[in-house]
């Protein structure tokens, strides 16, 4: 165990394994996380996942509403290095310039591709065959610092947001722990990003969650799995929103209009897209719990939905 002092900055589930890996191997003297939020139907004020882990290990937690104005307590810990992973606020220069070993970020893409807050969503939605994790130095612009190390992973058709998220979280933890010794002893790589190859993955907007069935079958399939399970893709049927979490590319041609239900199957609902049929297999009808499309079909007259159209 190195006796360097680490401050960790992160908020969601993705960051948890990274923090746990640091706690096992280094002296984590403080954790910075976003303010707690009210969650669920009863709006219960709930610790962020990272804060919960920090409290389990009796680590001091800071939750500034605006870190650009409230950072002195963090610097007072005198960290040798600050490590961030999906923290959620832009880090001010006063913090970036403080640690003697710098500020290092664990980012869930192969930079310079997909700077921003939704790189995993976008990699799947865009049909990428691979993604990965980048360990990078931070600077004042979003995800623009020099690259220290990277590791790739393949995206398959069986993947969705959840599986890639969980895999990258572990890859991020392991790559960080493998990379840190070189950062500490000053032998690490430092590769400037190729600005000609920069792309962005901003946080998903509400309108991006809606399925346009005039797209190709592959594009609809990728959108559904790129948003599953959270926030979930959606479409409107009988003027009510239905969430859609999984689908299958049937390979069948389709004579109906895009969005029209033309078939029902044992495993789902056949819907026309721009160039063929997709089968919706995992759904949440309005006002009901998430269920298999097969269960949904068993509870209705199947013939009643043939010809209906998702909007």
Buried (B, 14 or more C-beta within 10 A) or exposed (E): EBEBBBBBBBBBBBBBBBBBBBBEBBBBBBBBBBEBEEEEEEEEEEBBBBBBBBEEEEBBBBBBEEBEEEBEEBBEBEBBBBBBBBBBBEBBEEBBEBBEBBBBBBBBBBBBBBBBBBBBBBBBBBBBEEBBBBBBBBBEEBBBBBBBBBBEBEBEEEBBBBBBBEBBBBBBBBBBBEBBEBBBEEEBEEEEBEEEEBBBBBEBEEEBBBBBBBBBBBBBBBBBBBBBBEBBBBBBBEEEBBBBBBBBBBEBEBEBEBBBBBBBBEBBBBBBBBBBBBBBBBBBBEEEEEBBBBEBBEEEEBEEBBEBBBB
